Amino acid sequence: MKKIIKSFQWALNGLRTVWQQEMNFRIEFIVSMIGILAGVFLRFASLEWIILVVCITAVLAAEVVNTAVENICDRIEPGHDILIGKIKDIMAGFVLLVILGASIVAVILFSSFI
């Protein structure tokens, strides 16, 4: 049981670190909370909640992975390196794709209430 509790503590510590280090994560989290409030206001059905939660989770998880990769890259090569820069750009592109997909889903989801 102690091992499970410790695992949760480490995971929460990781999320706290991303929250503290990454302004984009905080922005995405705030936008997510606005989406949740909109869902409450619009009285989303179960399927709409599932879709919203999956999109929010995907965006925030993508940012967490991006932060981890950036930290690894910075540890491996603290200075400027073309390949490290390329890896960071690819990860930023990954996050952008997830955000774009989630945004399209959100437009479809919320426009059905207009």
N, C-alpha and C positions, 0 to 999 in steps of 0.2 A: 504494500500500500504506500509506503514511504517513497518508493521509486516512482510510482504513478504521480503522486503529489509533486515530487521534484521535477518530473517531466513537464507538468503544467506550469510550474513556476518558471522554468527555463523558457517555455513557449511564450508566456506572458512577458517575460523580460525581453525576449526578441521583439515582440510587438511594441513594447515601450521604447525600445531602441529605435525602431523604424519611425515611430511617432515623433521622437525627439530629433532625429537626424533629417527626416525627409519632409519638407514643406509640401511636396506634391501629395504625399500620403495623407497629410492633415486636410488638404483641400478636397481630395477624393472622399475622405471620410465625411466631411461636412456636406458635400454634395449628396452623398449617400443618405445622410440623415434627412436632408430636404426631401429626397425621393421617398423615404419611409413615411415622413409626415404627410406628403402628398397622397401616398397610398392609404393612410388612415383616413384622411379627409375625403378621398374618393370612394372609400369603403371597398377596397380591393377584395375580390374573391380569392379562394385558396390558390388557384392556378396562377393568378396574377402575382400573388405574394411569392410563390415559388420562383417565378421568372425573375422578379425583382431581386430577391435574395441571391439567386445564382449569379446574376449580373454584378451585384455589389461585391459578392465574395470573389468573383473572378478578377475584378479590377483591383481590389485591395491585395489579393494574393499575388497578382502580377507585379505590383509595386514592391511587395516584400521580397519576391525573388529578384527583381531588378536591384534592390538595395544590397542584397546578399552578394550578388555577382559583382557589383561595383566595389564593395568592400574587399572582396577577394582580389579583384584586379588591382586595387590601390595597394594592397599588401604585397602582391607579387612585383608590381612596378610602380613605385610612388611617383616617378617622373613621367614625362610625356613619352608615350610609346605608340606607334601607329597601330599595331595589332590590338593593344589594350583599348585604344580609342575606338577601334572598329567594333570590338566586343561590346563596349558600353553603348555605342550607337545602335547596335543590333538589339540590345536589351531595351533601350528606350523605344525602339520601333515595336518591339513585342508589347510593351505597355500601351503604346499608342493604338495598336490594333485591337487590343482588348477593350480599351476605352471607346474606340469608334464603334465596335460591335455592340457594346453595352448601350451606347448612346442611341444607336439605331433602334435597338429593342425598346429602349425607354420612350422614344418618340412614338413608336407603334403602340406601345402599351398605354401611354397617357393620352394619345390622340383618340383612342377609342372612347374616351369619356367626354369628348368635346361635341 
